[in-house]
């Protein structure tokens, strides 16, 4: 599976070589809106992800449900 950033890079490279955005997206096999999409999830969930990583590093045998329960209990 190719990352979204890699697809953006491929589309940008193709456009820089003279292809239109429509042609580049057809070549890379993505929709025309996909290369410009920017996710807001990493910003929004960065604190939560850090806490989950801390819990799982301290307790590697805990599953995601138990770690999530620990987060809910802590609040």
Backbone as XML, in Angstrom:
<?xml version="1.0"?>
<chain id="A" units="angstrom">
  <residue number="1" name="UNK">
    <atom name="N" x="0.840" y="-1.173" z="0.000"/>
    <atom name="CA" x="0.000" y="0.000" z="0.000"/>
    <atom name="C" x="0.888" y="1.241" z="0.000"/>
  </residue>
  <residue number="2" name="UNK">
    <atom name="N" x="0.558" y="2.179" z="-0.820"/>
    <atom name="CA" x="1.337" y="3.401" z="-0.962"/>
    <atom name="C" x="0.714" y="4.483" z="-0.086"/>
  </residue>
  <residue number="3" name="UNK">
    <atom name="N" x="1.556" y="5.237" z="0.607"/>
    <atom name="CA" x="1.041" y="6.273" z="1.497"/>
    <atom name="C" x="0.443" y="7.430" z="0.710"/>
  </residue>
  <residue number="4" name="UNK">
    <atom name="N" x="-0.358" y="8.213" z="1.401"/>
    <atom name="CA" x="-0.989" y="9.374" z="0.767"/>
    <atom name="C" x="0.073" y="10.374" z="0.315"/>
  </residue>
  <residue number="5" name="UNK">
    <atom name="N" x="1.122" y="10.546" z="1.122"/>
    <atom name="CA" x="2.187" y="11.477" z="0.747"/>
    <atom name="C" x="2.910" y="11.005" z="-0.510"/>
  </residue>
  <residue number="6" name="UNK">
    <atom name="N" x="3.109" y="9.711" z="-0.646"/>
    <atom name="CA" x="3.763" y="9.186" z="-1.852"/>
    <atom name="C" x="2.897" y="9.424" z="-3.083"/>
  </residue>
  <residue number="7" name="UNK">
    <atom name="N" x="1.580" y="9.257" z="-2.945"/>
    <atom name="CA" x="0.687" y="9.528" z="-4.077"/>
    <atom name="C" x="0.710" y="11.005" z="-4.447"/>
  </residue>
  <residue number="8" name="UNK">
    <atom name="N" x="0.755" y="11.891" z="-3.414"/>
    <atom name="CA" x="0.850" y="13.334" z="-3.696"/>
    <atom name="C" x="2.135" y="13.648" z="-4.452"/>
  </residue>
  <residue number="9" name="UNK">
    <atom name="N" x="3.242" y="13.035" z="-4.007"/>
    <atom name="CA" x="4.529" y="13.260" z="-4.667"/>
    <atom name="C" x="4.496" y="12.779" z="-6.120"/>
  </residue>
  <residue number="10" name="UNK">
    <atom name="N" x="3.888" y="11.619" z="-6.364"/>
    <atom name="CA" x="3.787" y="11.095" z="-7.716"/>
    <atom name="C" x="2.951" y="12.007" z="-8.598"/>
  </residue>
  <residue number="11" name="UNK">
    <atom name="N" x="1.854" y="12.501" z="-8.040"/>
    <atom name="CA" x="0.990" y="13.403" z="-8.797"/>
    <atom name="C" x="1.714" y="14.716" z="-9.093"/>
  </residue>
  <residue number="12" name="UNK">
    <atom name="N" x="2.417" y="15.268" z="-8.108"/>
    <atom name="CA" x="3.173" y="16.509" z="-8.313"/>
    <atom name="C" x="4.266" y="16.329" z="-9.374"/>
  </residue>
  <residue number="13" name="UNK">
    <atom name="N" x="4.955" y="15.198" z="-9.326"/>
    <atom name="CA" x="6.003" y="14.921" z="-10.306"/>
    <atom name="C" x="5.427" y="14.845" z="-11.713"/>
  </residue>
  <residue number="14" name="UNK">
    <atom name="N" x="4.304" y="14.163" z="-11.845"/>
    <atom name="CA" x="3.678" y="14.012" z="-13.160"/>
    <atom name="C" x="3.212" y="15.358" z="-13.700"/>
  </residue>
  <residue number="15" name="UNK">
    <atom name="N" x="2.650" y="16.191" z="-12.829"/>
    <atom name="CA" x="2.208" y="17.522" z="-13.250"/>
    <atom name="C" x="3.411" y="18.378" z="-13.645"/>
  </residue>
  <residue number="16" name="UNK">
    <atom name="N" x="4.519" y="18.247" z="-12.913"/>
    <atom name="CA" x="5.711" y="19.034" z="-13.246"/>
    <atom name="C" x="6.306" y="18.632" z="-14.597"/>
  </residue>
  <residue number="17" name="UNK">
    <atom name="N" x="5.974" y="17.438" z="-15.064"/>
    <atom name="CA" x="6.458" y="16.969" z="-16.366"/>
    <atom name="C" x="5.533" y="17.360" z="-17.509"/>
  </residue>
  <residue number="18" name="UNK">
    <atom name="N" x="4.465" y="18.124" z="-17.202"/>
    <atom name="CA" x="3.622" y="18.641" z="-18.257"/>
    <atom name="C" x="2.232" y="18.050" z="-18.345"/>
  </residue>
  <residue number="19" name="UNK">
    <atom name="N" x="1.913" y="17.101" z="-17.506"/>
    <atom name="CA" x="0.577" y="16.507" z="-17.536"/>
    <atom name="C" x="-0.389" y="17.401" z="-16.757"/>
  </residue>
  <residue number="20" name="UNK">
    <atom name="N" x="-1.655" y="17.300" z="-17.072"/>
    <atom name="CA" x="-2.659" y="18.019" z="-16.308"/>
    <atom name="C" x="-2.926" y="17.257" z="-15.012"/>
  </residue>
  <residue number="21" name="UNK">
    <atom name="N" x="-3.582" y="17.929" z="-14.074"/>
    <atom name="CA" x="-3.914" y="17.274" z="-12.803"/>
    <atom name="C" x="-4.828" y="16.087" z="-13.062"/>
  </residue>
  <residue number="22" name="UNK">
    <atom name="N" x="-5.763" y="16.244" z="-13.981"/>
    <atom name="CA" x="-6.674" y="15.145" z="-14.306"/>
    <atom name="C" x="-5.899" y="13.945" z="-14.860"/>
  </residue>
  <residue number="23" name="UNK">
    <atom name="N" x="-4.958" y="14.184" z="-15.749"/>
    <atom name="CA" x="-4.162" y="13.092" z="-16.318"/>
    <atom name="C" x="-3.285" y="12.443" z="-15.255"/>
  </residue>
  <residue number="24" name="UNK">
    <atom name="N" x="-2.681" y="13.274" z="-14.400"/>
    <atom name="CA" x="-1.799" y="12.739" z="-13.356"/>
    <atom name="C" x="-2.576" y="11.858" z="-12.381"/>
  </residue>
  <residue number="25" name="UNK">
    <atom name="N" x="-3.758" y="12.304" z="-11.991"/>
    <atom name="CA" x="-4.561" y="11.515" z="-11.062"/>
    <atom name="C" x="-5.044" y="10.221" z="-11.706"/>
  </residue>
  <residue number="26" name="UNK">
    <atom name="N" x="-5.372" y="10.269" z="-12.975"/>
    <atom name="CA" x="-5.774" y="9.052" z="-13.674"/>
    <atom name="C" x="-4.601" y="8.074" z="-13.758"/>
  </residue>
  <residue number="27" name="UNK">
    <atom name="N" x="-3.407" y="8.597" z="-13.979"/>
    <atom name="CA" x="-2.220" y="7.749" z="-14.072"/>
    <atom name="C" x="-1.894" y="7.092" z="-12.732"/>
  </residue>
  <residue number="28" name="UNK">
    <atom name="N" x="-2.005" y="7.855" z="-11.647"/>
    <atom name="CA" x="-1.707" y="7.341" z="-10.307"/>
    <atom name="C" x="-2.889" y="6.552" z="-9.738"/>
  </residue>
  <residue number="29" name="UNK">
    <atom name="N" x="-4.050" y="6.676" z="-10.384"/>
    <atom name="CA" x="-5.266" y="5.966" z="-10.001"/>
    <atom name="C" x="-5.826" y="6.454" z="-8.666"/>
  </residue>
  <residue number="30" name="UNK">
    <atom name="N" x="-5.959" y="7.772" z="-8.531"/>
    <atom name="CA" x="-6.594" y="8.384" z="-7.363"/>
    <atom name="C" x="-7.615" y="9.411" z="-7.845"/>
  </residue>
  <residue number="31" name="UNK">
    <atom name="N" x="-8.553" y="9.759" z="-6.978"/>
    <atom name="CA" x="-9.508" y="10.798" z="-7.336"/>
    <atom name="C" x="-8.791" y="12.146" z="-7.339"/>
  </residue>
  <residue number="32" name="UNK">
    <atom name="N" x="-9.350" y="13.113" z="-8.024"/>
    <atom name="CA" x="-8.689" y="14.420" z="-8.136"/>
    <atom name="C" x="-8.678" y="15.177" z="-6.813"/>
  </residue>
  <residue number="33" name="UNK">
    <atom name="N" x="-9.585" y="14.880" z="-5.926"/>
    <atom name="CA" x="-9.607" y="15.572" z="-4.640"/>
    <atom name="C" x="-8.646" y="14.951" z="-3.620"/>
  </residue>
  <residue number="34" name="UNK">
    <atom name="N" x="-8.284" y="13.709" z="-3.800"/>
    <atom name="CA" x="-7.454" y="12.999" z="-2.822"/>
    <atom name="C" x="-6.057" y="13.593" z="-2.625"/>
  </residue>
  <residue number="35" name="UNK">
    <atom name="N" x="-5.350" y="14.007" z="-3.663"/>
    <atom name="CA" x="-3.991" y="14.518" z="-3.422"/>
    <atom name="C" x="-3.942" y="15.793" z="-2.581"/>
  </residue>
  <residue number="36" name="UNK">
    <atom name="N" x="-4.986" y="16.552" z="-2.526"/>
    <atom name="CA" x="-4.968" y="17.809" z="-1.772"/>
    <atom name="C" x="-5.580" y="17.690" z="-0.382"/>
  </residue>
  <residue number="37" name="UNK">
    <atom name="N" x="-6.098" y="16.505" z="-0.027"/>
    <atom name="CA" x="-6.710" y="16.313" z="1.275"/>
    <atom name="C" x="-5.645" y="16.334" z="2.362"/>
  </residue>
  <residue number="38" name="UNK">
    <atom name="N" x="-5.904" y="17.077" z="3.431"/>
    <atom name="CA" x="-5.011" y="17.121" z="4.590"/>
    <atom name="C" x="-5.809" y="16.692" z="5.821"/>
  </residue>
  <residue number="39" name="UNK">
    <atom name="N" x="-5.393" y="15.631" z="6.451"/>
    <atom name="CA" x="-6.105" y="15.109" z="7.609"/>
    <atom name="C" x="-5.873" y="15.990" z="8.828"/>
  </residue>
  <residue number="40" name="UNK">
    <atom name="N" x="-6.903" y="16.159" z="9.627"/>
    <atom name="CA" x="-6.784" y="16.907" z="10.877"/>
    <atom name="C" x="-6.688" y="15.971" z="12.069"/>
  </residue>
  <residue number="41" name="UNK">
    <atom name="N" x="-6.808" y="14.684" z="11.845"/>
    <atom name="CA" x="-6.795" y="13.711" z="12.927"/>
    <atom name="C" x="-5.485" y="13.705" z="13.720"/>
  </residue>
  <residue number="42" name="UNK">
    <atom name="N" x="-4.299" y="13.743" z="13.096"/>
    <atom name="CA" x="-3.082" y="13.705" z="13.901"/>
    <atom name="C" x="-2.992" y="14.846" z="14.914"/>
  </residue>
  <residue number="43" name="UNK">
    <atom name="N" x="-3.416" y="16.031" z="14.568"/>
    <atom name="CA" x="-3.387" y="17.150" z="15.503"/>
    <atom name="C" x="-4.375" y="16.927" z="16.638"/>
  </residue>
  <residue number="44" name="UNK">
    <atom name="N" x="-5.555" y="16.487" z="16.268"/>
    <atom name="CA" x="-6.630" y="16.326" z="17.237"/>
    <atom name="C" x="-6.352" y="15.193" z="18.221"/>
  </residue>
  <residue number="45" name="UNK">
    <atom name="N" x="-5.739" y="14.109" z="17.751"/>
    <atom name="CA" x="-5.546" y="12.921" z="18.579"/>
    <atom name="C" x="-4.121" y="12.744" z="19.078"/>
  </residue>
  <residue number="46" name="UNK">
    <atom name="N" x="-3.259" y="13.729" z="18.927"/>
    <atom name="CA" x="-1.866" y="13.554" z="19.306"/>
    <atom name="C" x="-1.706" y="13.321" z="20.804"/>
  </residue>
  <residue number="47" name="UNK">
    <atom name="N" x="-2.463" y="14.045" z="21.626"/>
    <atom name="CA" x="-2.369" y="13.851" z="23.074"/>
    <atom name="C" x="-2.870" y="12.468" z="23.469"/>
  </residue>
  <residue number="48" name="UNK">
    <atom name="N" x="-3.974" y="12.055" z="22.871"/>
    <atom name="CA" x="-4.546" y="10.734" z="23.145"/>
    <atom name="C" x="-3.584" y="9.627" z="22.720"/>
  </residue>
  <residue number="49" name="UNK">
    <atom name="N" x="-2.971" y="9.773" z="21.560"/>
    <atom name="CA" x="-2.034" y="8.764" z="21.069"/>
    <atom name="C" x="-0.819" y="8.649" z="21.993"/>
  </residue>
  <residue number="50" name="UNK">
    <atom name="N" x="-0.352" y="9.770" z="22.489"/>
    <atom name="CA" x="0.783" y="9.753" z="23.413"/>
    <atom name="C" x="0.459" y="9.015" z="24.697"/>
  </residue>
  <residue number="51" name="UNK">
    <atom name="N" x="-0.732" y="9.246" z="25.231"/>
    <atom name="CA" x="-1.152" y="8.556" z="26.447"/>
    <atom name="C" x="-1.299" y="7.050" z="26.205"/>
  </residue>
  <residue number="52" name="UNK">
    <atom name="N" x="-1.896" y="6.671" z="25.072"/>
    <atom name="CA" x="-2.033" y="5.246" z="24.762"/>
    <atom name="C" x="-0.670" y="4.579" z="24.585"/>
  </residue>
  <residue number="53" name="UNK">
    <atom name="N" x="0.278" y="5.272" z="23.966"/>
    <atom name="CA" x="1.622" y="4.719" z="23.810"/>
    <atom name="C" x="2.312" y="4.567" z="25.154"/>
  </residue>
  <residue number="54" name="UNK">
    <atom name="N" x="2.098" y="5.522" z="26.049"/>
    <atom name="CA" x="2.689" y="5.427" z="27.383"/>
    <atom name="C" x="2.135" y="4.213" z="28.128"/>
  </residue>
  <residue number="55" name="UNK">
    <atom name="N" x="0.827" y="4.029" z="28.070"/>
    <atom name="CA" x="0.194" y="2.901" z="28.761"/>
    <atom name="C" x="0.691" y="1.573" z="28.190"/>
  </residue>
  <residue number="56" name="UNK">
    <atom name="N" x="0.748" y="1.469" z="26.865"/>
    <atom name="CA" x="1.160" y="0.192" z="26.267"/>
    <atom name="C" x="2.647" y="-0.067" z="26.435"/>
  </residue>
  <residue number="57" name="UNK">
    <atom name="N" x="3.466" y="0.984" z="26.547"/>
    <atom name="CA" x="4.893" y="0.738" z="26.780"/>
    <atom name="C" x="5.135" y="0.269" z="28.212"/>
  </residue>
  <residue number="58" name="UNK">
    <atom name="N" x="4.331" y="0.765" z="29.154"/>
    <atom name="CA" x="4.450" y="0.314" z="30.541"/>
    <atom name="C" x="3.856" y="-1.072" z="30.735"/>
  </residue>
  <residue number="59" name="UNK">
    <atom name="N" x="2.833" y="-1.399" z="29.969"/>
    <atom name="CA" x="2.117" y="-2.670" z="30.101"/>
    <atom name="C" x="1.918" y="-3.278" z="28.716"/>
  </residue>
  <residue number="60" name="UNK">
    <atom name="N" x="2.918" y="-3.931" z="28.147"/>
    <atom name="CA" x="2.811" y="-4.406" z="26.764"/>
    <atom name="C" x="1.763" y="-5.500" z="26.547"/>
  </residue>
  <residue number="61" name="UNK">
    <atom name="N" x="1.280" y="-6.128" z="27.602"/>
    <atom name="CA" x="0.285" y="-7.183" z="27.423"/>
    <atom name="C" x="-1.139" y="-6.649" z="27.390"/>
  </residue>
  <residue number="62" name="UNK">
    <atom name="N" x="-1.334" y="-5.362" z="27.666"/>
    <atom name="CA" x="-2.669" y="-4.779" z="27.647"/>
    <atom name="C" x="-3.138" y="-4.619" z="26.210"/>
  </residue>
  <residue number="63" name="UNK">
    <atom name="N" x="-4.392" y="-4.921" z="25.989"/>
    <atom name="CA" x="-5.001" y="-4.699" z="24.684"/>
    <atom name="C" x="-5.534" y="-3.281" z="24.588"/>
  </residue>
  <residue number="64" name="UNK">
    <atom name="N" x="-6.032" y="-2.938" z="23.410"/>
    <atom name="CA" x="-6.498" y="-1.564" z="23.216"/>
    <atom name="C" x="-7.738" y="-1.265" z="24.056"/>
  </residue>
  <residue number="65" name="UNK">
    <atom name="N" x="-8.575" y="-2.261" z="24.290"/>
    <atom name="CA" x="-9.785" y="-2.018" z="25.080"/>
    <atom name="C" x="-9.435" y="-1.722" z="26.537"/>
  </residue>
  <residue number="66" name="UNK">
    <atom name="N" x="-8.487" y="-2.471" z="27.059"/>
    <atom name="CA" x="-8.091" y="-2.246" z="28.451"/>
    <atom name="C" x="-7.396" y="-0.900" z="28.588"/>
  </residue>
  <residue number="67" name="UNK">
    <atom name="N" x="-6.516" y="-0.566" z="27.633"/>
    <atom name="CA" x="-5.831" y="0.727" z="27.666"/>
    <atom name="C" x="-6.837" y="1.869" z="27.540"/>
  </residue>
  <residue number="68" name="UNK">
    <atom name="N" x="-7.833" y="1.713" z="26.686"/>
    <atom name="CA" x="-8.869" y="2.736" z="26.530"/>
    <atom name="C" x="-9.659" y="2.886" z="27.831"/>
  </residue>
  <residue number="69" name="UNK">
    <atom name="N" x="-9.947" y="1.771" z="28.481"/>
    <atom name="CA" x="-10.637" y="1.813" z="29.770"/>
    <atom name="C" x="-9.825" y="2.540" z="30.820"/>
  </residue>
  <residue number="70" name="UNK">
    <atom name="N" x="-8.524" y="2.340" z="30.813"/>
    <atom name="CA" x="-7.656" y="3.046" z="31.758"/>
    <atom name="C" x="-7.698" y="4.549" z="31.491"/>
  </residue>
  <residue number="71" name="UNK">
    <atom name="N" x="-7.725" y="4.941" z="30.227"/>
    <atom name="CA" x="-7.814" y="6.372" z="29.900"/>
    <atom name="C" x="-9.133" y="6.962" z="30.371"/>
  </residue>
  <residue number="72" name="UNK">
    <atom name="N" x="-10.224" y="6.244" z="30.168"/>
    <atom name="CA" x="-11.526" y="6.740" z="30.593"/>
    <atom name="C" x="-11.617" y="6.832" z="32.120"/>
  </residue>
  <residue number="73" name="UNK">
    <atom name="N" x="-11.009" y="5.876" z="32.794"/>
    <atom name="CA" x="-11.035" y="5.875" z="34.248"/>
    <atom name="C" x="-10.196" y="7.028" z="34.815"/>
  </residue>
  <residue number="74" name="UNK">
    <atom name="N" x="-9.122" y="7.374" z="34.128"/>
    <atom name="CA" x="-8.235" y="8.441" z="34.596"/>
    <atom name="C" x="-8.875" y="9.824" z="34.505"/>
  </residue>
  <residue number="75" name="UNK">
    <atom name="N" x="-9.818" y="9.984" z="33.590"/>
    <atom name="CA" x="-10.453" y="11.303" z="33.414"/>
    <atom name="C" x="-11.454" y="11.614" z="34.455"/>
  </residue>
</chain>
